[in-house]
Amino acid sequence: MRGLEASATDALDRRLLRDSPRPIAVALSGGGDSLALTLIADAWARACGRELLILTVDHRLQAEGAAWTEACAAIAERLGRPFRALAWEGDKPATGVPAAARRARHGLLAEAAREASARIILMGHTRDDLIETAAMRAAGSTTPDPREWSPSPVWPQGRGAFLLRPLLAAGRTELRDWLTALGETWIDDPANTDLRYARSRARVSPAALTPAGGAPEPHPSLDVVSTGGDLVLDRAAVRRASAGELRRVIAMACVCAGGGERLPSGSRVTRAADAIVGTGRFVSTLAGARIEADGDRLRIAREPGEAARGGLQQLDLPAGQERVWDGRFAITAHEPGLVVRAARNGDPVIEPAGAATVFPLVGDRFRAAVGLIPREPA
C-alpha cells in the first residue's frame, strides 16, 4: 500500500508549505477515509515539524454522534495532537438535510480553523466520491466534483481558507485494507447506506461502478487587478478562455465583487459572456455586481445602488475584533460603536474616521475561486 501513502504525500508536498508556522486542520469523522487521511497527514506534519489540528463535527443527527466524537478525541490523544469537538446546533430542516449538514459542517470547520490560524483544511474524499458524484449528476443532481484543491465553499466564514483532498486517487477498499494492515478500526455511519439520500443511492447505482471521466478545465491566464472592492480583468485574456471557463470566470467575478454567495442563473451568465466575447461596450448587472466592458478592459464592481440600499450599519465590535462588511471587506475595530456607510462607489466609509482597519477581500477571493492560488499562501 506504499503507493497510497506516496500519492497522498505527493499531494501534501505539492500544495502545502513544509516550513510554515501555521497549523494544518484535518476533518476527522472516525470513518475509514478520514482516519486514513489523519494518519497520513500526521506522519507528514511530523516530518515537517508542523502542528496538526484535528476537528470533528457532530451534526446532532445520529444518536451515536457523541460516542463517535469521543472516539475521534481518543485518536487525537493517541497521536498527541490538539482536538476540537464541533456541533451543528439548532433545529434541522425537514428536507434537504444532507446539503444543510454539509454547509453547516464547512462553516464550523472554517471558523475553527480560522480561530487556530490554520489556512488549510484536509478532507478525506476519495476516488469513490468522484464516481458517486458522477452517478448523482446522471440522476439529475447538480453536485460538483470534489477537487483536490479549492477554496472553502462557505462565505464569509471560509475567507482565506482552502480545502485539500489528498486521497482522490485512492479507493475506499484500498484505504480500508491499508488500515486493517495497521490494526486500525473505524466507524461505519449507517447514513452512508440510507437510500433516502442521493449519495447513498449513487453508491449502489450501476453508474457508480465506473470512474468519472474528464478533468476540470484549466483556468485561463488572467491578469487580475483589484483595488478595494473592484476587479479589473484583461478582456482579451478572458476571451481566450473556453466557453465553459469563461462563464465560470464571469459568474465568480460577479459573486466576489457583489459580496454574495449565490451564483447567478446560467442563462444570464451566458448572455453576459457572449457580450464580453464581442468587441463593443457592454454594461450589465449580475449577482449584485456591475459589469463594464470597454475596449480591452473588463471591470466588475459592487453595484452602487445595491450597496447604498444597505444604509448605515452599526458595528458594535470590541477593539481588535474583525467582522466582514457587505461580504467584501474585513473591518477590524480600534474602538467600539463604529458606523459603516456605503460610499457612492460601494466601498465602506468608517465613522468616526480612523476608528478601524479595513481590508479588501474581493481580489483574493476571486483569485482563489478561479484557481490562481494553487498552493498554501506563505
N, C-alpha and C positions, 0 to 999 in steps of 0.2 A: 504493500500500500504506500510505498515511498513516493510514487507518482502523485498521489493525492496530496500529501503534505507539501511536495515540491511545487505543485501547481498553485496551491493556496499561498505558500510563502512567496512565490514569484509575484502574485498579485499584491501582496502586502509591500514587497520591496518596490514595485513599480509605482504604487500610489501614495505611500507614506514616507515620511522623513525619519530616518533611523535615529537622528540626534536631536529631535525636537523635545523641549522640556514639557510639552503639554501631554496630558494623559490621553489614552485612546479608550473609548467606551465600546462595550460589546453587549448586545442584547441576548440574554440567555433565558430561554423558556424552560429549559430542562429536557426538551426533546432532543432526539439524536442529532439533528442538523446543527442546532445552536450549541450543543455540548461539544461536538467535534470542532466547531469553529472556535469556541472558547479555549480549548486545549491547544490548538494550533497557534492562536493569537497569543496565548500566554507564553509559549515557547519562543515565539518571535520577539515579543516585547522584552523578555528576559535577556535575550541575546543582544538587544539594543539598549538595554537599561531604561526602558520606558515603562511608565505606570499603565496598568490596565484596570479600568473601572468596569465592574460587572453590574448590569442593570436588568432587573426582572419586573415585568408588568403583570399584575393580577387584574384581569378585566372584570372581575366580580360576576362572571357568567357561569362558572363551574364551582360546585361545592368543594372540589379538591384544590381550588386555587391557593388557599393559604398553605396547604401542605406542599404544593409544588414550589411556592416561594421559599419555604423552609429548606427544601431540597437544593434549590439554587444557592441559597445562602451557605449551605454546607459545602458546596463545591467551591465557592469563593473563599471560604475559610481554609479549605484544604490547600488551595493554591496560594494563600496568603495575599489575596487581592481585596481591595475595597469593594463594598457591595451596597447597592441601594435597592430597596423594595418600593415599587411604584404601584399605584392602584387607580383604576378608572372608576371614580366615584359617581354617584348621582343616578338618576333614572336612565334607563336604557330604552332605545327606540323600539317600537312594536315591529317595524320592518327595517330591512337594510342593516341588520346587526353587524355582519362581517365588515362592511365598509365603514360603519361608525366606529367599530372597535379598532380597525386599522388606523383610522385618523387619530383616535384618542391615544393609541399606542405611540404613534410617531410624535405626537405633541408631548407626551410625557417623557419619552426618550430624549427629545431635543432639549427640553427645559432642564432635565437632569444633567445632560452633557454640558450645556452652557454653564450651569452653576459650578461644574467641576473644571471649567476652562478647556474642555475637550472639544475639538472641531470635527472629529471623525467618530461615526457610529458604525460598528461592524454588524452585519446582518447575515443570518445563516441560510439564505436562499440557495437552492441547488439547481442542477440541470433538470430535475423533475418539476420544479416550479415553472421553468420556462416551457416545458412540454404541456403542463396543465393549463398555463395561461393561454397557450395557442388553442387548446381544446375549448376553453371558455369563450374565446373570441369566435371560434367556429360555431358555438351555440348562441351567439348574439351578444356576448358581453363586450364592453369597451375597455376591459382591463389591460393596461400596458405591460410590456415585458419588464421584469426586474432587471436593471442594468448593473454591471459591475460597479460603476462609479456614477453617482448622481447627487444633486443637492437634496437636502431634506425636503419632503413634499409638503410640509406644513409651514405656514407663514402667519405671523412673524416669528413664532417660536423657533423655527428652524433656521433663522438667518445666520449665515456663515457656517452652517453645519453640513457635512457631506455624509452620504451613506456609501459604504464599501462592502461589496458582496464577493468575498474571495473564493467561494465554493461553487460558483455557477458551472464549472466544468465537471463537477463530481455528482454522482447519483446517490440517492438515499441508501440504496442497498450497499453500495461501496463504503459509505460512511459508517453504516452500522456494522459491517464486517470489520472495519478498522477499529471501532470502539470495542467490539467484542474481543478482538485480539489483545486489547489493552486491559481487559477485565472491567470495562466500564458498563454501567447500566443507565438507562434513560427513561423518560416519561413518554407514554403514548397518550395523547389527548384524544378522547373519544369524539370530539367535534370534527377531527380530521376525517372521520368516516361517516359523518352525519349527512345523509343525502338531501337534507333540506337546504344545504349550502352549495352554491355553484362550484366552488373549488373541490369539494368532496365528490360531487358528481363527475367532475372532469377527471378525477383520479381513476375512475372505473370506466371512462369513455374510451371507445376504440381509437378516437383521435389522440388520446394521451399515450398511445403505445409507440409513437414515433417522435423523434425530436422535432422541435420547432425549427423552421427554416428561415434563412435570411438574417441579416445583421442590421443594426440601426444605420441609417445613412450618416456619413461623416458630416460634421458641421462645416459650413463654409469658412473661408479665410476672411474673418471680419475685422475691420479696423473700427474699434468702438471708442468713442469719446463720451464721457459722462461728466457733466458739470451740474452739481446739485441733483435735481430730480429729472434731468433731461438725458436722453440717449441720442447721439448723433452717429449715424452709420454711413459708410461709403455705399451709395446707391448702386454703383457699378459692381462692387463686390457682392452685394445682396443678390443682384440679378444673376450672378454666376451659379448660385445655388440651384439644386434640383427643385422641382415644383413642390415636393413634399417638405423639403428642408426649408424652402422659402416661407411656406405657410407657417411652419413651426417657429421660425425666427420672428415673423411678424406677430404671431399670437403671443409669444413670450415677451417680446419687447413691449407690447401694449399692456400686458398684465403687470409687468415690472414697473413701467413708468406710471401706470394707473394706480399702483399700490394695492391691488386686489389679489385674489387667488383664483377666481373663476375664469376659465378660458372662454373667449368669445365664440360665437357659433361658427361652425365651419364654413357656411355659405358667405358670411360677412368677411371672414379672413380671406377666402378665395377671391372675392371681389377686390379687396384691398391689395392682395398680392398681384393680381392681374394688372391693376393700375400702376403699381410700383415698377413692374417689369417694363412698362412703357417709358416714354421719354418726357411726357408733359408734366405740368404741375398738377399735384394731387393733394387734396386736403380732406380729411375724414376724421371721425371719432370712433373709437373702438375700445371697449373694456375700460372706460373712464380715462382714456388717453387720446391725445390729438396727434394725428399723423400728418406731417407736412413733407411732401416730396417735391423738390425743385432742383432741376439740373441733376448733378451727381450727389446731392446731399439729401439724406433722409433723416428728419428729426422727429422724435417721438417723445412727448412730454405729457404731464398731467393736464387733463382738460381743465382750463381755468375756471369755468363755470361750476364744474363738479367740486373743485376744491373750495371755491368761495361759498358754496352752499353749506359747507361744514361749519361755517361761522367761527365763533370763538370757542376754544376748548380750555377748560381749567384743568391743569395738571397738578394735582397735589402729590408731589413726589418728595420724599426725604432727600436731603442733599446727597449726591453721589449715586442716586438710583436712576436707572435708564428705563425709558418707555419708547415704544415705536409710535410715531405720529403719522397718520394717514397712510400707513404701510410703506412709507418711503424714506423716513428719516428716523434715526435713533437720537433721542434727546436725553441728555444727562443733566439733571438739575444741580445747580450750585446753591440754590436757596428754595424754600417751599413756596407754593402759591403761584406757580407760573401760569401765564395766559399765553396760548399759542394762537396766532391769527394767520390765515392764509393770505399771502401777498397776491398781487394780480397775476403773477406767473405761477401760482400754486405752491411756491416754496413757503416754509414757515417763517413767521416773524415772532420773536420772543419778546414778551413784555413782563417785567422790565428788561431792557436791553442788557445783554451780557450775563443774564442770570442762568444760562445753560450752555452746554456744548452741543452742537448739532452735527451729526454725522450722516451723510447721504448713503442710502442702501441700494439705490436703483442700479448703479453700474455694476457692482459686484454680483448682485442678484441675477442680472441678465447674463453676465459672463458665465456664471455657474450654470444657468439654465440651458445655455446653448453649447456647453462643453468646452469653453475657453479656459477653464481652470481644471486641468487634467489630473492634478495630484494635490496632496495636502499643502495648503499655503504655509509659507515659512512664518 
